[in-house]
């Protein structure tokens, strides 16, 4: 029995199914996906919070049919707003024609950019296992120790990785930073043609009919049973909790659930794109509430109806909603000018439980407590790859245990 049909629960279920082991997947909400969901609003595809899929993810790439997802790539780089204008900073190894403009962009020094190349080379020659067992410290401390200037850290790394880690103090583990940096250099940030929700939808589509029960909240669990909110009890050979950590802790009080990173995302429709390019724009000015802006329909036209553009604006933390739309548009007018007055607000997603913390030397949650299995990004790494890998590894652990005990 698997409780929770997010990426980890679906990955666990699919791994069991491929091994010929029957299961039942229970989901409290009305659909699969957990924190990775997409909705259609007036012809626009709105992901629940800005997310991307990194095409170099190893475990996720093996489990998913990425060709069927029709992944659309971001340009390997960013536009960095310095308070007056946007400057282009590209991965010159993949965009060599941008060498001069990237080198001359006033984002860090020339020495900083050479250090980026050095870091890229070093991490490309390190395995994921070596990265996972490297000495841990905060990302901020790691970058300073590597020699990056405060200017480079403040104007680029805080906003770029702030959007990934959902915190710009860069307290996140340097191991997580090194892993994601390696993934960005080996692959691309992408969006599926039908939104990020296409990822869990594909996993679910590969499972047997009637193996997933939505709108089925769980009241309690034991090692061999699950009690539903309606009082009925379901028996099982084993139970896997694949929910978010704070939900799992309601059933397993001994679980020390990590704290959460929050984010707020606003979507606007616009007659035209202010960027006209499949690239993310970062706030490197050190001022304002916006962390990043992108136009998903520039990356993948399916995100917006013909003749319109979809604007995604990401803020870190849980924001006060009262005057948020007006204040964000006012801030954006300094980026893009009066054209923002033509934008129409589509939706605001306030997501208090967006990403579990993964600070330096913070141990992941165990994958088993008192005979009950656990999976989720809190048991591995705070990422799509971490969620999927945790589901695979939990299923493999169950398969190995029951194969060995019954052989």
C-alpha positions as CSV (number, residue, x, y, z in Angstrom):
1,X,0.0,0.0,0.0
2,X,1.4,3.4,-1.0
3,X,0.0,6.6,0.5
4,X,0.6,9.6,-1.7
5,X,0.6,9.9,-5.5
6,X,3.2,12.5,-6.0
7,X,6.4,11.8,-7.9
8,X,7.9,9.6,-5.3
9,X,4.7,7.5,-4.8
10,X,4.2,7.1,-8.5
11,X,7.9,6.1,-9.0
12,X,7.7,3.6,-6.2
13,X,4.5,2.2,-7.7
14,X,5.9,2.0,-11.2
15,X,9.1,0.2,-10.0
16,X,6.9,-2.3,-8.1
17,X,4.7,-2.8,-11.1
18,X,7.7,-3.5,-13.4
19,X,8.8,-6.1,-10.9
20,X,5.4,-7.8,-11.0
21,X,4.4,-6.8,-7.4
22,X,0.8,-5.7,-6.9
23,X,0.1,-2.5,-5.0
24,X,-2.6,0.1,-4.3
25,X,-1.8,3.8,-4.5
26,X,-4.0,6.1,-2.3
27,X,-4.1,9.9,-2.9
28,X,-6.1,12.3,-0.8
29,X,-6.5,15.0,-3.5
30,X,-8.5,14.7,-6.7
31,X,-5.5,14.0,-9.0
32,X,-1.9,12.7,-9.0
33,X,1.2,14.8,-9.0
34,X,1.6,16.2,-5.5
35,X,3.5,19.4,-5.8
36,X,4.0,19.0,-9.5
37,X,0.6,19.9,-11.1
38,X,-0.6,22.0,-14.0
39,X,-3.9,23.6,-14.8
40,X,-5.5,25.0,-17.8
41,X,-6.8,28.6,-17.3
42,X,-8.4,30.4,-20.2
43,X,-6.2,28.4,-22.6
44,X,-3.0,29.0,-20.7
45,X,-1.0,26.1,-19.0
46,X,-0.2,27.2,-15.5
47,X,2.2,25.1,-13.5
48,X,1.6,25.3,-9.7
49,X,4.7,27.4,-9.1
50,X,7.5,27.9,-11.5
51,X,9.4,24.6,-12.0
52,X,11.6,23.1,-14.6
53,X,12.8,19.6,-15.5
54,X,16.6,19.2,-15.9
55,X,17.2,16.9,-18.8
56,X,20.4,15.4,-17.3
57,X,18.6,13.9,-14.3
58,X,19.8,10.3,-14.4
59,X,17.2,8.3,-12.4
60,X,14.3,10.4,-13.7
61,X,15.6,10.1,-17.3
62,X,15.6,6.3,-17.1
63,X,12.1,6.0,-15.6
64,X,10.4,8.6,-17.9
65,X,9.9,8.6,-21.6
66,X,11.3,12.1,-22.1
67,X,10.8,12.0,-25.9
68,X,7.1,11.6,-25.3
69,X,7.1,14.6,-22.9
70,X,8.3,16.8,-25.8
71,X,10.7,18.7,-23.7
72,X,11.4,22.3,-24.8
73,X,14.7,23.8,-23.8
74,X,15.6,27.1,-22.1
75,X,18.7,28.8,-23.4
76,X,21.7,27.9,-21.3
77,X,22.2,31.2,-19.5
78,X,20.2,34.1,-18.1
79,X,19.4,37.8,-18.5
80,X,20.4,39.6,-15.3
81,X,18.6,42.8,-14.4
82,X,20.9,45.2,-12.6
83,X,18.3,47.8,-11.7
84,X,18.6,49.6,-15.0
85,X,18.9,47.0,-17.8
86,X,19.2,43.3,-18.5
87,X,22.7,41.9,-19.2
88,X,23.2,38.5,-21.0
89,X,25.3,35.9,-19.2
90,X,25.5,32.6,-21.1
91,X,27.1,29.2,-20.9
92,X,29.8,30.0,-23.5
93,X,30.7,26.4,-23.8
94,X,27.4,25.8,-25.5
95,X,26.8,29.3,-26.8
96,X,30.4,30.3,-27.9
97,X,29.1,33.2,-30.0
98,X,28.1,34.8,-26.6
99,X,31.6,34.7,-25.4
100,X,32.3,38.5,-25.8
101,X,29.0,39.7,-24.5
102,X,29.0,37.4,-21.5
103,X,32.6,38.3,-20.7
104,X,31.9,42.0,-20.9
105,X,28.6,41.9,-18.9
106,X,29.0,43.7,-15.6
107,X,27.9,40.6,-13.6
108,X,31.0,39.7,-11.6
109,X,34.6,40.1,-12.9
110,X,36.5,38.4,-15.6
111,X,38.2,36.3,-12.9
112,X,34.7,35.2,-11.7
113,X,33.8,34.0,-15.1
114,X,37.0,32.0,-15.4
115,X,36.2,30.5,-12.0
116,X,32.8,29.4,-13.4
117,X,34.7,27.6,-16.2
118,X,37.0,26.0,-13.6
119,X,34.1,24.9,-11.4
120,X,32.3,23.5,-14.5
121,X,35.4,21.4,-15.4
122,X,35.9,20.1,-11.9
123,X,32.3,19.0,-11.4
124,X,32.1,17.4,-14.8
125,X,34.9,15.1,-13.7
126,X,33.2,14.2,-10.3
127,X,30.7,11.4,-10.0
128,X,27.4,12.0,-8.3
129,X,28.6,9.6,-5.5
130,X,31.7,11.7,-5.0
131,X,29.7,14.9,-4.8
132,X,27.2,13.3,-2.3
133,X,30.1,12.4,0.0
134,X,32.1,15.6,-0.4
135,X,32.6,17.8,2.7
136,X,29.4,19.8,3.2
137,X,29.0,23.5,3.9
138,X,26.5,26.2,2.9
139,X,26.5,27.1,-0.8
140,X,27.5,30.7,0.2
141,X,30.5,29.4,2.1
142,X,31.4,27.1,-0.8
143,X,31.3,29.9,-3.4
144,X,33.4,32.2,-1.2
145,X,36.0,29.5,-0.6
146,X,36.1,28.8,-4.3
147,X,37.1,32.4,-4.8
148,X,34.0,34.0,-6.2
149,X,33.7,37.7,-5.5
150,X,30.8,39.1,-3.3
151,X,29.6,40.9,-6.4
152,X,29.3,37.7,-8.4
153,X,27.6,35.9,-5.6
154,X,25.1,38.7,-4.9
155,X,24.3,39.6,-8.5
156,X,24.1,36.1,-10.0
157,X,24.3,33.1,-7.7
158,X,21.8,34.5,-5.1
159,X,19.0,35.1,-7.8
160,X,19.8,32.1,-10.0
161,X,20.1,29.5,-7.2
162,X,17.6,31.4,-5.1
163,X,15.0,30.4,-7.6
164,X,16.2,26.7,-7.4
165,X,16.6,26.5,-3.7
166,X,13.8,29.0,-2.9
167,X,16.1,30.9,-0.6
168,X,18.7,33.6,-1.5
169,X,20.8,33.4,1.7
170,X,22.4,30.3,0.0
171,X,22.2,28.3,3.2
172,X,21.4,25.2,1.1
173,X,24.0,22.3,1.2
174,X,27.0,22.8,-1.1
175,X,26.4,19.1,-2.2
176,X,23.0,20.1,-3.5
177,X,24.6,23.1,-5.3
178,X,27.3,21.0,-6.9
179,X,24.8,18.4,-8.0
180,X,22.4,20.9,-9.6
181,X,25.4,22.8,-11.2
182,X,26.5,19.6,-12.8
183,X,23.0,18.8,-14.1
184,X,22.8,22.3,-15.6
185,X,26.1,21.9,-17.4
186,X,25.4,18.4,-18.6
187,X,21.8,19.0,-19.9
188,X,19.2,21.7,-20.2
189,X,16.4,23.2,-18.1
190,X,13.2,22.2,-19.9
191,X,9.4,22.4,-19.9
192,X,7.2,19.6,-21.1
193,X,4.9,20.5,-24.0
194,X,1.8,19.9,-21.8
195,X,3.2,21.5,-18.6
196,X,5.1,20.0,-15.6
197,X,2.0,18.0,-14.7
198,X,2.7,15.8,-17.7
199,X,5.5,14.2,-15.7
200,X,3.3,12.6,-13.0
201,X,0.6,12.0,-15.6
202,X,2.9,9.9,-17.7
203,X,4.0,7.8,-14.7
204,X,0.4,7.3,-13.7
205,X,-0.5,6.3,-17.3
206,X,1.9,3.4,-17.0
207,X,0.3,1.9,-14.0
208,X,-2.5,-0.7,-14.1
209,X,-6.1,0.4,-14.3
210,X,-7.8,0.9,-10.9
211,X,-4.4,0.8,-9.0
212,X,-4.8,4.5,-8.1
213,X,-7.5,5.7,-5.8
214,X,-7.9,9.5,-5.6
215,X,-10.0,11.5,-3.2
216,X,-9.0,8.9,-0.6
217,X,-7.6,10.5,2.5
218,X,-5.8,8.4,5.1
219,X,-6.4,8.7,8.8
220,X,-3.7,6.3,10.2
221,X,-1.2,3.7,9.1
222,X,0.5,0.6,10.6
223,X,3.1,-1.8,9.2
224,X,0.3,-4.0,7.6
225,X,-2.7,-1.7,7.3
226,X,-4.1,1.7,6.4
227,X,-7.1,3.2,7.9
228,X,-9.0,5.6,5.7
229,X,-10.7,8.8,6.8
230,X,-14.1,7.1,6.4
231,X,-13.1,4.5,9.0
232,X,-12.5,1.6,6.6
233,X,-9.3,-0.4,7.0
234,X,-7.2,-1.8,4.1
235,X,-4.8,-4.7,4.7
236,X,-1.3,-4.7,3.1
237,X,1.9,-6.7,3.0
238,X,3.7,-3.4,3.7
239,X,3.0,0.3,3.8
240,X,4.9,3.1,2.1
241,X,4.3,6.7,3.1
242,X,5.1,8.8,0.0
243,X,3.5,12.1,1.2
244,X,5.2,15.4,2.1
245,X,7.2,15.1,5.3
246,X,4.9,17.2,7.5
247,X,2.0,14.9,6.5
248,X,4.1,11.8,7.2
249,X,5.0,13.2,10.6
250,X,1.3,13.2,11.6
251,X,1.4,9.4,11.4
252,X,5.0,8.9,12.5
253,X,5.6,11.4,15.4
254,X,9.3,10.2,15.7
255,X,9.9,11.6,12.2
256,X,11.8,14.9,12.4
257,X,10.3,16.6,9.4
258,X,12.5,19.3,7.8
259,X,11.3,22.9,7.6
260,X,9.8,24.3,4.3
261,X,10.8,26.8,1.7
262,X,7.9,28.9,0.5
263,X,7.4,30.6,-2.9
264,X,4.8,32.9,-4.5
265,X,4.2,32.8,-8.2
266,X,2.2,35.2,-10.3
267,X,1.0,34.5,-13.9
268,X,0.0,37.2,-16.3
269,X,-1.1,37.1,-19.9
270,X,0.3,39.7,-22.3
271,X,-0.2,40.6,-26.0
272,X,3.5,40.1,-26.6
273,X,6.5,38.7,-24.7
274,X,8.8,41.3,-23.0
275,X,11.7,38.9,-23.5
276,X,11.1,37.3,-26.9
277,X,13.5,34.4,-26.0
278,X,13.5,31.1,-24.2
279,X,15.5,32.4,-21.3
280,X,15.0,33.3,-17.6
281,X,15.5,36.9,-16.4
282,X,17.0,37.3,-12.9
283,X,16.8,40.1,-10.5
284,X,20.5,40.8,-9.8
285,X,19.9,44.4,-8.5
286,X,19.6,43.4,-4.8
287,X,16.4,45.4,-4.6
288,X,12.7,44.6,-5.0
289,X,10.6,41.5,-4.2
290,X,10.9,39.7,-7.6
291,X,13.5,36.9,-7.9
292,X,13.0,36.0,-11.5
293,X,10.8,36.4,-14.6
294,X,10.3,34.1,-17.6
295,X,7.9,33.7,-20.4
296,X,7.0,29.9,-20.6
297,X,5.3,30.4,-23.9
298,X,8.7,31.6,-25.3
299,X,10.1,28.3,-24.3
300,X,7.1,26.2,-25.3
301,X,4.3,27.8,-27.4
302,X,1.7,25.3,-26.0
303,X,1.7,27.2,-22.7
304,X,-0.3,30.1,-24.2
305,X,-3.1,30.4,-26.8
306,X,-2.1,31.8,-30.2
307,X,-1.6,35.6,-30.1
308,X,-0.8,35.7,-26.4
309,X,2.2,35.3,-24.1
310,X,2.3,33.8,-20.6
311,X,4.4,35.7,-18.1
312,X,5.6,33.9,-14.9
313,X,7.0,36.0,-12.0
314,X,8.6,34.2,-9.0
315,X,9.0,35.7,-5.5
316,X,10.6,33.9,-2.6
317,X,8.7,33.3,0.5
318,X,5.0,33.6,1.4
319,X,4.0,37.1,0.3
320,X,1.2,39.4,1.6
321,X,-1.5,39.2,-1.0
322,X,-3.3,42.5,-0.4
323,X,-1.4,44.7,-2.8
324,X,0.8,42.1,-4.3
325,X,-0.4,42.4,-8.0
326,X,0.0,46.1,-8.1
327,X,3.4,46.2,-6.4
328,X,4.7,43.4,-8.7
329,X,3.5,45.3,-11.8
330,X,5.1,48.5,-10.6
331,X,8.4,46.7,-10.1
332,X,8.1,45.1,-13.5
333,X,7.6,48.4,-15.1
334,X,11.2,49.2,-14.2
335,X,12.3,46.1,-16.0
336,X,10.1,46.3,-19.1
337,X,8.5,49.8,-19.3
338,X,4.9,50.8,-19.7
339,X,4.0,47.6,-21.7
340,X,3.2,45.9,-18.4
341,X,0.1,48.0,-18.2
342,X,-1.4,45.8,-20.9
343,X,-0.8,42.6,-18.9
344,X,-3.7,40.7,-17.3
345,X,-3.4,38.9,-14.0
346,X,-4.3,35.2,-14.4
347,X,-3.5,33.6,-11.1
348,X,-1.3,33.9,-8.0
349,X,0.0,30.7,-6.4
350,X,1.1,31.0,-2.8
351,X,2.9,27.8,-1.9
352,X,4.0,27.6,1.7
353,X,5.2,24.0,1.3
354,X,7.1,24.3,-1.9
355,X,10.5,22.6,-1.1
356,X,11.9,21.0,2.0
357,X,15.0,22.6,3.4
358,X,18.3,20.9,2.6
359,X,20.9,22.9,4.5
360,X,24.5,22.0,5.1
361,X,25.1,18.8,7.1
362,X,21.3,18.2,7.4
363,X,20.6,14.5,7.3
364,X,17.7,13.3,5.0
365,X,14.8,11.6,6.6
366,X,15.2,7.8,7.0
367,X,13.5,5.6,4.4
368,X,12.0,3.3,7.1
369,X,10.6,3.9,10.6
370,X,9.3,1.0,12.7
371,X,8.7,-1.2,9.7
372,X,6.9,1.5,7.7
373,X,8.6,2.6,4.5
374,X,9.1,6.2,3.6
375,X,9.9,8.0,0.3
376,X,9.9,11.6,-0.9
377,X,12.3,14.3,-1.7
378,X,12.9,14.8,2.1
379,X,14.5,11.3,2.2
380,X,16.9,12.0,-0.7
381,X,17.4,15.4,-2.2
382,X,15.0,18.4,-2.6
383,X,14.4,18.0,-6.3
384,X,12.4,16.2,-8.9
385,X,15.3,13.8,-9.3
386,X,15.4,13.3,-5.5
387,X,11.7,12.5,-5.4
388,X,11.8,10.0,-8.2
389,X,15.0,8.4,-7.0
390,X,13.6,8.0,-3.5
391,X,10.5,6.2,-4.9
392,X,12.7,3.8,-7.0
393,X,15.0,3.1,-4.1
394,X,12.2,2.4,-1.6
395,X,10.6,0.0,-4.0
396,X,13.9,-1.7,-4.6
397,X,14.4,-2.0,-0.9
398,X,11.0,-3.7,-0.5
399,X,11.7,-6.0,-3.4
400,X,15.1,-7.0,-2.0
401,X,13.8,-7.6,1.5
402,X,10.8,-9.7,0.5
403,X,12.8,-11.6,-2.1
404,X,15.5,-12.5,0.4
405,X,13.1,-13.4,3.2
406,X,11.0,-15.7,0.9
407,X,13.8,-17.4,-0.9
